[in-house]
Amino acid sequence: MQEGGATEDISPEKRLAEEVKILLGGKCLEANPSRPRRLFIRVKAEDYKEAVRRLVEDKGIIHISTITGVDTGKEIEILTHLFGRGVELTVTTALPREDPRIESITDILPGAAFYEREVYDLLGVRFEGHPNLKRVLLPDDWPEGVYPLRKDYKPGRGPREG
């Protein structure tokens, strides 16, 4: 109860957004509760692993749904989709297209292993420290340096399309 008898009615995503801002401090560039039970946070690439670790260890966000990547044309955006406390939480960060690298989170969330391999295979993002970073979707004879979800990908460059 607040003063005057009114109860505080804050949605779970807004409450978590405020907690994340406090938890991560200046490392949280943005915390945007976009709709009910949905929260996006943005961090710098160098703060990504620590942000995920703090969310897991301090806030109990322990379920990883998936990791996706998007080539925006200027950078590669990584979106790590987590779930906990009744909120779907996405941690986003941006990587340079020329040499996209980021620390693996498999030691924090082992379920991330397959998703990191998938993003590596399709977008060329290197997850440093991954225990088994190798192809998972593309055929073994797929050309090195050709990533089918990149904007500069041209159909016909794969081994079965030539």
ABEGO torsion letter per residue (X at the ends): XBBGGBBBBBBAAAAAAAAAAAAAEAABABBBBABBGBBBBBBBAAAAAAAAAAAAAAAGBABBABBBBBBAGABBBBBBBBBBGGBBBBBBBBBBAABBBBBBAAAABAAAAAAAAAAAAAAGBBBBGBABBBBAABBAABBBGBBAABAABBBGABAAAX
